Amino acid sequence: MVNCQFGCLPSIIGTFPHKDPVRTCELVAHYLRDIPAWPQLPKRTFLENMYAQYSEGFPGLVIKGDKIFVDRKQDLTKQLEQFYSDYLANDFSRYTLSPEYAAGFQAFPEAIRKLTPRAVKGHVTGPISWGLTVTDETGKGIIYDDTLGDVVPKFLRLKASWQEQALSKLSHNTIMFVDEPYMTAFGSIAMQLSREQVVSALEETFAGIKGIKGVHCCGNTDWSILLQTSTNIIHFDAYKYTDSLAIYTPEVKKFLDRGGCIGWGIIPTDAESVNKESVASLKDRLESAMEPFTHKGIPFQTLIEQGLILPACGLGPIGSESAAERALQLLAELSNTIRKKYL
């Protein structure tokens, strides 16, 4: 069983509003000494957008301005043959994160070289969100294409494998998050995928992760779907959607019983909320978010021991660098306060 008893240590989802990768990695190393994560910097270049960032090497993919699509008019036969050959051989050497697409990933090792982290965290966009955002030339999400829809989770699996191997050189313990913001659309007209299709796609991507795997969704969704996958960590927005996960307490209990971890996204990711909150107010908010679970039989101490504290989502949209840095400070101080009181 994977050990996910993190005791409410802090970490992050990924994005920052910063442009300087060295400066951002230094902030991560300062505030997140136990579980640092490399920063995504979408304001630096569109190539660091969470969909463009993982697009290198996908058959037929084109980036024009802020558009990402697959040109199905071209002959993709050779590219698809190469991809499936790599997939069947589990050869992820071609599925890298290059400096143009992930400057924070390149600066990360030097920034944390003096740390002895409990684990290092990476992230990849999930197959549902990626496959719905990246379209064919007609604007239809490629996840609905019989051929390309099969490639998407396998492609992201190789991306995750390459990244995890690189991160494993920094720590024996790795955490890889699969980010699925589009899971908020499950069951609506915007997502015409069955429960079985979602689980299958996620499991395909998870299969490329040897260490601890997590899944992130920053809004309301059918959490029972994600809880039935092999993920070790479920991250949710506990700031705005406090009760969204509590509806599924029986499933959460089974998840925790098998050693799972809840990522409490309790740090807000908008500047107004960050500026009005304090460590004390967020501590109260976190404890209140845990109450529905304890009322239904999950021990409070279990929630603390098998918990992580994170922002509700990425810090990229927060606006200013100063607001993001205050969020990091609140995150680190809240974790320290919770750990001192309960552990």
C-alpha positions as CSV (number, residue, x, y, z in Angstrom):
1,M,0.0,0.0,0.0
2,V,1.3,3.5,-0.9
3,N,2.0,5.6,2.1
4,C,-0.1,8.8,1.8
5,Q,0.1,9.9,5.4
6,F,1.3,13.4,4.7
7,G,-0.1,14.9,7.8
8,C,-1.5,18.0,6.0
9,L,1.9,19.1,4.6
10,P,1.5,21.8,1.9
11,S,2.0,21.7,-1.8
12,I,0.5,23.4,-4.9
13,I,-1.4,22.5,-8.1
14,G,1.0,24.1,-10.6
15,T,0.3,27.4,-12.3
16,F,1.7,30.8,-11.2
17,P,1.2,34.3,-12.5
18,H,5.0,34.8,-12.6
19,K,7.2,34.9,-15.7
20,D,10.6,34.3,-14.2
21,P,11.2,30.6,-13.7
22,V,14.2,30.9,-11.4
23,R,12.4,33.4,-9.1
24,T,9.3,31.2,-9.0
25,C,11.2,28.0,-8.2
26,E,13.0,29.9,-5.4
27,L,9.6,30.7,-3.9
28,V,8.5,27.1,-4.2
29,A,11.7,26.0,-2.5
30,H,11.2,28.5,0.3
31,Y,7.6,27.8,1.1
32,L,7.2,24.1,0.1
33,R,10.3,22.4,1.5
34,D,8.6,19.0,2.1
35,I,6.7,18.6,-1.2
36,P,7.9,21.1,-3.7
37,A,6.3,21.1,-7.2
38,W,7.6,22.6,-10.4
39,P,5.8,25.8,-11.5
40,Q,3.8,26.2,-14.8
41,L,4.1,29.8,-16.1
42,P,1.4,30.4,-18.7
43,K,2.0,34.2,-18.6
44,R,5.5,33.6,-19.9
45,T,4.3,32.1,-23.1
46,F,1.2,30.4,-24.5
47,L,3.3,27.2,-24.8
48,E,3.0,26.9,-21.0
49,N,-0.8,26.9,-21.1
50,M,-1.8,23.6,-19.5
51,Y,-3.0,22.2,-22.8
52,A,-0.2,23.4,-25.1
53,Q,2.4,22.4,-22.5
54,Y,1.8,18.7,-23.0
55,S,1.2,18.8,-26.7
56,E,4.7,18.2,-28.0
57,G,4.9,15.0,-30.1
58,F,1.2,14.4,-30.5
59,P,0.4,13.2,-34.1
60,G,-0.6,16.0,-36.4
61,L,-0.8,18.6,-33.7
62,V,-0.7,22.3,-34.8
63,I,-0.4,25.4,-32.6
64,K,-1.5,28.7,-34.2
65,G,-1.6,31.7,-31.9
66,D,-3.8,30.6,-29.1
67,K,-5.4,27.7,-31.0
68,I,-4.4,24.0,-30.5
69,F,-5.7,21.5,-32.9
70,V,-5.0,18.4,-34.9
71,D,-5.0,18.7,-38.7
72,R,-6.9,15.6,-39.8
73,K,-6.5,16.6,-43.4
74,Q,-2.9,15.5,-43.4
75,D,-1.8,11.9,-43.6
76,L,-1.1,10.9,-40.0
77,T,-0.2,7.3,-40.8
78,K,3.5,7.4,-40.2
79,Q,3.2,9.6,-37.0
80,L,0.6,7.2,-35.6
81,E,2.7,4.2,-36.4
82,Q,5.7,5.8,-34.6
83,F,3.5,6.7,-31.6
84,Y,2.0,3.2,-31.2
85,S,5.5,1.7,-31.6
86,D,6.7,3.9,-28.7
87,Y,3.7,3.1,-26.7
88,L,3.9,-0.7,-27.0
89,A,7.6,-0.5,-26.2
90,N,6.9,1.9,-23.3
91,D,9.5,4.2,-24.8
92,F,8.8,7.6,-23.5
93,S,12.1,9.2,-24.5
94,R,10.3,11.3,-27.2
95,Y,7.6,12.6,-24.9
96,T,9.6,15.2,-23.1
97,L,8.9,18.7,-21.6
98,S,11.3,21.0,-23.5
99,P,12.6,24.3,-22.1
100,E,10.3,26.4,-24.4
101,Y,7.3,24.6,-23.0
102,A,8.2,24.3,-19.4
103,A,10.9,26.7,-18.1
104,G,9.9,26.1,-14.5
105,F,10.6,22.4,-14.9
106,Q,14.1,23.2,-16.2
107,A,14.8,25.6,-13.2
108,F,13.3,23.3,-10.6
109,P,16.2,20.9,-9.9
110,E,18.7,23.7,-9.1
111,A,16.2,25.5,-6.8
112,I,15.6,22.5,-4.6
113,R,19.1,21.0,-4.6
114,K,19.7,21.9,-1.0
115,L,16.4,20.4,0.2
116,T,15.7,16.9,1.4
117,P,12.0,16.8,0.4
118,R,9.5,14.1,1.5
119,A,8.4,13.9,-2.1
120,V,8.5,16.0,-5.3
121,K,5.3,16.7,-7.2
122,G,4.7,16.9,-10.9
123,H,1.5,17.3,-13.0
124,V,0.1,16.5,-16.4
125,T,-3.2,17.6,-17.9
126,G,-5.7,14.8,-17.7
127,P,-7.0,12.9,-20.8
128,I,-10.6,14.2,-20.5
129,S,-9.7,17.9,-20.2
130,W,-6.9,17.6,-22.8
131,G,-9.0,15.7,-25.2
132,L,-12.0,18.1,-25.0
133,T,-9.8,21.2,-25.3
134,V,-7.6,20.1,-28.2
135,T,-9.8,19.8,-31.2
136,D,-9.7,18.7,-34.9
137,E,-9.8,21.3,-37.6
138,T,-13.6,21.5,-37.3
139,G,-13.5,22.4,-33.6
140,K,-14.6,19.0,-32.3
141,G,-12.8,17.7,-29.3
142,I,-10.4,15.0,-30.4
143,I,-11.5,12.7,-27.6
144,Y,-14.5,12.0,-29.7
145,D,-12.4,10.9,-32.7
146,D,-12.2,7.1,-32.8
147,T,-8.5,7.1,-33.6
148,L,-7.2,10.2,-31.8
149,G,-9.4,9.6,-28.8
150,D,-7.6,6.3,-28.3
151,V,-4.2,8.1,-28.6
152,V,-4.9,10.8,-26.0
153,P,-4.7,8.9,-22.7
154,K,-1.8,6.7,-24.1
155,F,0.1,9.8,-25.1
156,L,-0.4,11.5,-21.7
157,R,0.6,8.3,-20.1
158,L,4.0,8.5,-21.9
159,K,4.3,12.2,-20.9
160,A,3.6,11.3,-17.3
161,S,6.2,8.5,-17.4
162,W,8.9,10.7,-18.8
163,Q,8.2,13.4,-16.3
164,E,8.1,11.1,-13.3
165,Q,11.4,9.5,-14.3
166,A,13.0,12.9,-14.4
167,L,11.6,13.9,-11.0
168,S,12.7,10.6,-9.5
169,K,16.2,11.9,-9.8
170,L,15.4,14.6,-7.3
171,S,13.6,12.4,-4.7
172,H,12.8,8.7,-4.3
173,N,9.2,9.6,-3.7
174,T,7.2,11.2,-6.6
175,I,3.7,12.5,-6.7
176,M,2.1,13.0,-10.1
177,F,-1.2,14.8,-10.4
178,V,-3.5,14.3,-13.4
179,D,-5.4,17.6,-13.6
180,E,-9.0,17.3,-14.8
181,P,-10.8,20.7,-14.6
182,Y,-13.3,19.6,-17.3
183,M,-14.7,16.9,-15.0
184,T,-17.0,19.6,-13.7
185,A,-18.9,19.2,-17.0
186,F,-19.5,15.5,-16.5
187,G,-23.2,14.6,-17.1
188,S,-23.9,17.8,-19.0
189,I,-24.3,18.3,-22.7
190,A,-20.8,19.7,-22.8
191,M,-19.3,16.2,-22.1
192,Q,-20.8,13.2,-24.0
193,L,-18.7,10.6,-22.3
194,S,-19.9,7.7,-20.1
195,R,-18.6,6.9,-16.7
196,E,-16.8,3.9,-18.1
197,Q,-15.1,5.9,-20.8
198,V,-13.9,8.5,-18.2
199,V,-12.5,5.8,-15.8
200,S,-10.9,3.9,-18.7
201,A,-9.1,7.0,-20.0
202,L,-7.9,8.0,-16.5
203,E,-6.6,4.5,-15.7
204,E,-4.7,4.4,-19.0
205,T,-2.9,7.6,-18.0
206,F,-2.4,6.5,-14.4
207,A,-0.8,3.3,-15.7
208,G,2.3,5.4,-16.6
209,I,2.8,6.5,-13.0
210,K,4.8,4.3,-10.7
211,G,4.7,6.5,-7.7
212,I,1.9,8.3,-5.9
213,K,-0.8,9.5,-8.3
214,G,-3.4,12.2,-7.7
215,V,-6.3,13.7,-9.5
216,H,-7.4,17.4,-9.3
217,C,-10.7,18.9,-10.1
218,C,-11.5,22.4,-9.0
219,G,-15.3,22.4,-9.0
220,N,-18.4,20.2,-8.5
221,T,-18.2,16.8,-10.1
222,D,-19.4,13.3,-9.6
223,W,-16.6,12.4,-7.2
224,S,-17.7,8.8,-7.1
225,I,-16.1,8.3,-10.5
226,L,-12.7,9.6,-9.5
227,L,-12.9,7.8,-6.2
228,Q,-13.3,4.5,-8.0
229,T,-10.1,4.9,-10.0
230,S,-6.7,3.8,-8.7
231,T,-5.7,7.4,-7.7
232,N,-4.0,7.8,-4.3
233,I,-5.0,11.5,-3.8
234,I,-8.2,13.3,-4.5
235,H,-7.8,17.1,-4.6
236,F,-10.9,19.4,-4.4
237,D,-11.7,23.0,-3.9
238,A,-12.6,23.0,-0.2
239,Y,-12.8,26.8,-0.2
240,K,-15.7,27.4,-2.6
241,Y,-17.2,23.9,-2.9
242,T,-16.9,22.8,0.7
243,D,-19.7,20.3,0.6
244,S,-19.1,18.9,-2.9
245,L,-17.0,15.9,-1.7
246,A,-18.9,15.3,1.5
247,I,-21.9,14.1,-0.5
248,Y,-19.8,11.1,-1.3
249,T,-18.7,10.3,2.3
250,P,-19.2,6.5,2.0
251,E,-17.0,6.4,-1.0
252,V,-14.5,8.7,0.7
253,K,-14.3,6.4,3.7
254,K,-13.5,3.4,1.4
255,F,-10.9,5.5,-0.3
256,L,-9.3,6.5,3.0
257,D,-9.5,2.9,4.3
258,R,-7.4,1.8,1.3
259,G,-4.8,4.4,2.2
260,G,-5.9,7.3,0.1
261,C,-5.3,11.0,0.8
262,I,-7.5,14.1,0.5
263,G,-6.0,17.2,-0.9
264,W,-7.8,20.1,0.8
265,G,-7.8,23.0,-1.6
266,I,-8.5,25.5,1.2
267,I,-6.3,28.4,0.0
268,P,-8.4,30.7,-2.2
269,T,-7.0,31.5,-5.7
270,D,-8.5,35.0,-6.2
271,A,-6.7,38.1,-4.9
272,E,-9.7,39.5,-3.0
273,S,-10.2,36.4,-0.9
274,V,-6.5,35.9,-0.4
275,N,-6.1,39.4,1.0
276,K,-9.1,39.1,3.4
277,E,-8.2,35.7,4.8
278,S,-5.8,34.9,7.6
279,V,-4.3,31.7,8.9
280,A,-6.8,31.7,11.7
281,S,-9.8,32.2,9.4
282,L,-8.6,29.5,7.0
283,K,-8.0,27.1,9.9
284,D,-11.6,27.6,11.0
285,R,-12.7,27.1,7.4
286,L,-10.7,23.9,7.0
287,E,-12.0,22.4,10.3
288,S,-15.5,23.3,9.2
289,A,-14.9,21.6,5.8
290,M,-13.9,18.4,7.7
291,E,-17.0,18.3,10.0
292,P,-19.4,16.7,7.5
293,F,-17.0,13.7,7.2
294,T,-16.5,13.4,10.9
295,H,-20.3,13.5,11.5
296,K,-20.6,10.5,9.2
297,G,-18.0,8.4,11.0
298,I,-14.6,9.3,9.5
299,P,-12.2,10.1,12.4
300,F,-10.9,13.7,12.4
301,Q,-7.4,12.4,13.0
302,T,-7.6,10.3,9.9
303,L,-8.5,13.4,7.8
304,I,-5.5,15.2,9.3
305,E,-3.0,12.3,8.9
306,Q,-4.2,11.4,5.4
307,G,-4.4,14.9,4.2
308,L,-2.6,17.5,2.1
309,I,-3.2,21.3,2.2
310,L,-3.1,23.0,-1.2
311,P,-4.6,26.0,-3.0
312,A,-8.1,25.4,-4.4
313,C,-6.6,25.5,-7.9
314,G,-3.5,26.8,-9.7
315,L,-2.4,30.3,-8.7
316,G,-2.0,31.4,-12.3
317,P,-5.3,33.3,-12.5
318,I,-4.8,35.0,-9.2
319,G,-3.7,38.2,-11.0
320,S,-0.6,39.6,-9.3
321,E,2.6,38.0,-8.2
322,S,2.2,39.5,-4.7
323,A,-1.2,37.9,-4.3
324,A,0.3,34.5,-5.3
325,E,3.1,34.9,-2.9
326,R,0.7,35.8,-0.1
327,A,-1.2,32.6,-0.9
328,L,2.0,30.6,-0.6
329,Q,2.7,32.2,2.7
330,L,-0.8,31.4,4.0
331,L,-0.5,27.9,2.7
332,A,2.8,27.2,4.5
333,E,1.7,28.9,7.8
334,L,-1.7,27.1,7.8
335,S,0.0,23.7,7.4
336,N,2.4,24.5,10.2
337,T,-0.4,25.6,12.5
338,I,-2.5,22.5,11.8
339,R,0.5,20.1,12.2
340,K,1.5,21.7,15.5
341,K,-2.0,21.5,16.9
342,Y,-3.0,18.0,15.8
343,L,0.2,16.0,15.1
